[in-house]
Amino acid sequence: MGRRRDLFLLPVLPVLGLRAFGKMKLPNTLLDPSEAKVATADFGETRTYFDGPTGELACLTAGRLRLYAGKQPHPPHQHPEEEIMVIAEGNGQIFLDGKWQVAGPGAMMFCEANQLHGIINTGIAPMVFYFYKWKAGGAGRKS
């Protein structure tokens, strides 16, 4: 909850951005791929559409990764967020529950928090997948 003194920040919010006003939740919005934050690496291109708290979650990250043939973004890893990946194009393998499994268009993975998981493009063309990670305890809730 904001304080009365915070009202004086309202005129500068467009300059500072919403994050400057405490832990503001992600706004309702529709983003085109050109509006996503782009990061490139030797394994591919990541577009992050959303990254921040919501009314229900401490953090939500959603984006798309275009993974080059024969590449993986990193070895199997774990993190405190739960995660869903949805394969849109291409073919590869997903590491989950200690084994690699074939994954192609339409496949969807769910991974609990702190569990090893990973992905590799085993095809000859780029693999495109969408990812969604979240951690409970939102901006509007007490964790």
Contacts in CASP RR format, 6 or more apart in sequence:
PFRMAT RR
TARGET T0000
AUTHOR 0000-0000-0000
METHOD contacts of the structure
MODEL  1
MGRRRDLFLLPVLPVLGLRAFGKMKLPNTLLDPSEAKVATADFGETRTYF
DGPTGELACLTAGRLRLYAGKQPHPPHQHPEEEIMVIAEGNGQIFLDGKW
QVAGPGAMMFCEANQLHGIINTGIAPMVFYFYKWKAGGAGRKS
6 21 0 8 1.000
9 16 0 8 1.000
9 20 0 8 1.000
9 21 0 8 1.000
12 20 0 8 1.000
13 20 0 8 1.000
13 21 0 8 1.000
18 24 0 8 1.000
18 27 0 8 1.000
23 53 0 8 1.000
23 139 0 8 1.000
24 53 0 8 1.000
24 139 0 8 1.000
25 52 0 8 1.000
25 53 0 8 1.000
25 54 0 8 1.000
25 55 0 8 1.000
25 138 0 8 1.000
25 139 0 8 1.000
25 140 0 8 1.000
26 50 0 8 1.000
26 52 0 8 1.000
26 53 0 8 1.000
26 54 0 8 1.000
26 60 0 8 1.000
31 49 0 8 1.000
31 50 0 8 1.000
33 47 0 8 1.000
33 64 0 8 1.000
35 49 0 8 1.000
36 47 0 8 1.000
36 48 0 8 1.000
36 49 0 8 1.000
36 63 0 8 1.000
36 64 0 8 1.000
37 47 0 8 1.000
37 48 0 8 1.000
37 49 0 8 1.000
37 51 0 8 1.000
38 45 0 8 1.000
38 46 0 8 1.000
38 47 0 8 1.000
39 45 0 8 1.000
39 46 0 8 1.000
39 48 0 8 1.000
40 46 0 8 1.000
41 73 0 8 1.000
42 68 0 8 1.000
42 71 0 8 1.000
43 67 0 8 1.000
43 68 0 8 1.000
43 71 0 8 1.000
43 72 0 8 1.000
43 73 0 8 1.000
44 65 0 8 1.000
44 66 0 8 1.000
44 67 0 8 1.000
44 68 0 8 1.000
44 71 0 8 1.000
44 73 0 8 1.000
44 126 0 8 1.000
45 65 0 8 1.000
45 66 0 8 1.000
46 63 0 8 1.000
46 64 0 8 1.000
46 65 0 8 1.000
46 66 0 8 1.000
46 73 0 8 1.000
47 63 0 8 1.000
47 64 0 8 1.000
47 65 0 8 1.000
48 61 0 8 1.000
48 62 0 8 1.000
48 63 0 8 1.000
49 62 0 8 1.000
49 63 0 8 1.000
49 64 0 8 1.000
50 60 0 8 1.000
50 61 0 8 1.000
50 62 0 8 1.000
50 63 0 8 1.000
51 59 0 8 1.000
51 60 0 8 1.000
51 61 0 8 1.000
51 62 0 8 1.000
52 59 0 8 1.000
52 60 0 8 1.000
52 61 0 8 1.000
53 59 0 8 1.000
53 60 0 8 1.000
53 138 0 8 1.000
53 139 0 8 1.000
54 60 0 8 1.000
54 138 0 8 1.000
54 139 0 8 1.000
55 138 0 8 1.000
55 139 0 8 1.000
55 140 0 8 1.000
55 141 0 8 1.000
56 136 0 8 1.000
56 137 0 8 1.000
56 138 0 8 1.000
56 140 0 8 1.000
56 141 0 8 1.000
57 134 0 8 1.000
57 135 0 8 1.000
57 136 0 8 1.000
57 137 0 8 1.000
57 138 0 8 1.000
58 135 0 8 1.000
58 136 0 8 1.000
58 137 0 8 1.000
58 138 0 8 1.000
58 139 0 8 1.000
58 143 0 8 1.000
59 81 0 8 1.000
59 133 0 8 1.000
59 134 0 8 1.000
59 135 0 8 1.000
60 132 0 8 1.000
60 133 0 8 1.000
60 134 0 8 1.000
61 81 0 8 1.000
61 131 0 8 1.000
61 132 0 8 1.000
61 133 0 8 1.000
61 134 0 8 1.000
62 130 0 8 1.000
62 131 0 8 1.000
62 132 0 8 1.000
62 133 0 8 1.000
63 130 0 8 1.000
63 131 0 8 1.000
63 132 0 8 1.000
64 88 0 8 1.000
64 128 0 8 1.000
64 129 0 8 1.000
64 130 0 8 1.000
64 131 0 8 1.000
65 73 0 8 1.000
65 128 0 8 1.000
65 129 0 8 1.000
65 131 0 8 1.000
66 126 0 8 1.000
66 127 0 8 1.000
66 128 0 8 1.000
67 73 0 8 1.000
67 119 0 8 1.000
67 121 0 8 1.000
67 126 0 8 1.000
67 127 0 8 1.000
67 128 0 8 1.000
67 129 0 8 1.000
68 121 0 8 1.000
68 126 0 8 1.000
69 121 0 8 1.000
69 123 0 8 1.000
69 124 0 8 1.000
69 125 0 8 1.000
69 126 0 8 1.000
69 127 0 8 1.000
70 120 0 8 1.000
70 121 0 8 1.000
70 122 0 8 1.000
70 123 0 8 1.000
71 120 0 8 1.000
71 121 0 8 1.000
72 118 0 8 1.000
72 119 0 8 1.000
72 120 0 8 1.000
72 121 0 8 1.000
73 119 0 8 1.000
74 118 0 8 1.000
75 118 0 8 1.000
76 95 0 8 1.000
76 116 0 8 1.000
76 117 0 8 1.000
76 118 0 8 1.000
77 116 0 8 1.000
77 117 0 8 1.000
77 118 0 8 1.000
78 114 0 8 1.000
78 115 0 8 1.000
78 116 0 8 1.000
78 117 0 8 1.000
79 113 0 8 1.000
79 114 0 8 1.000
79 133 0 8 1.000
80 113 0 8 1.000
80 114 0 8 1.000
80 135 0 8 1.000
81 113 0 8 1.000
81 133 0 8 1.000
81 134 0 8 1.000
81 135 0 8 1.000
82 110 0 8 1.000
82 111 0 8 1.000
82 112 0 8 1.000
82 113 0 8 1.000
82 133 0 8 1.000
82 134 0 8 1.000
82 135 0 8 1.000
83 109 0 8 1.000
83 110 0 8 1.000
83 111 0 8 1.000
83 117 0 8 1.000
83 131 0 8 1.000
83 132 0 8 1.000
83 133 0 8 1.000
84 108 0 8 1.000
84 109 0 8 1.000
84 110 0 8 1.000
84 111 0 8 1.000
84 131 0 8 1.000
84 132 0 8 1.000
85 94 0 8 1.000
85 108 0 8 1.000
85 109 0 8 1.000
85 111 0 8 1.000
85 119 0 8 1.000
85 129 0 8 1.000
85 130 0 8 1.000
85 131 0 8 1.000
85 132 0 8 1.000
86 106 0 8 1.000
86 107 0 8 1.000
86 108 0 8 1.000
86 109 0 8 1.000
86 129 0 8 1.000
86 130 0 8 1.000
86 131 0 8 1.000
87 103 0 8 1.000
87 104 0 8 1.000
87 105 0 8 1.000
87 106 0 8 1.000
87 107 0 8 1.000
87 108 0 8 1.000
87 127 0 8 1.000
87 128 0 8 1.000
87 129 0 8 1.000
88 105 0 8 1.000
88 106 0 8 1.000
88 128 0 8 1.000
88 129 0 8 1.000
88 130 0 8 1.000
89 105 0 8 1.000
89 125 0 8 1.000
89 126 0 8 1.000
89 127 0 8 1.000
89 128 0 8 1.000
90 104 0 8 1.000
90 105 0 8 1.000
90 121 0 8 1.000
90 123 0 8 1.000
90 125 0 8 1.000
90 126 0 8 1.000
90 127 0 8 1.000
90 128 0 8 1.000
91 102 0 8 1.000
91 103 0 8 1.000
91 104 0 8 1.000
91 105 0 8 1.000
91 121 0 8 1.000
91 122 0 8 1.000
91 123 0 8 1.000
91 127 0 8 1.000
92 102 0 8 1.000
92 103 0 8 1.000
92 104 0 8 1.000
92 119 0 8 1.000
92 120 0 8 1.000
92 121 0 8 1.000
92 122 0 8 1.000
92 123 0 8 1.000
92 127 0 8 1.000
93 100 0 8 1.000
93 101 0 8 1.000
93 102 0 8 1.000
93 103 0 8 1.000
93 119 0 8 1.000
93 120 0 8 1.000
93 122 0 8 1.000
94 100 0 8 1.000
94 101 0 8 1.000
94 103 0 8 1.000
94 107 0 8 1.000
94 109 0 8 1.000
94 117 0 8 1.000
94 118 0 8 1.000
94 119 0 8 1.000
95 101 0 8 1.000
95 116 0 8 1.000
95 117 0 8 1.000
95 118 0 8 1.000
95 119 0 8 1.000
95 120 0 8 1.000
96 109 0 8 1.000
96 111 0 8 1.000
96 115 0 8 1.000
96 116 0 8 1.000
96 117 0 8 1.000
96 118 0 8 1.000
97 115 0 8 1.000
98 116 0 8 1.000
100 120 0 8 1.000
103 109 0 8 1.000
103 119 0 8 1.000
109 117 0 8 1.000
111 117 0 8 1.000
113 135 0 8 1.000
119 127 0 8 1.000
119 129 0 8 1.000
121 127 0 8 1.000
136 143 0 8 1.000
137 143 0 8 1.000
END
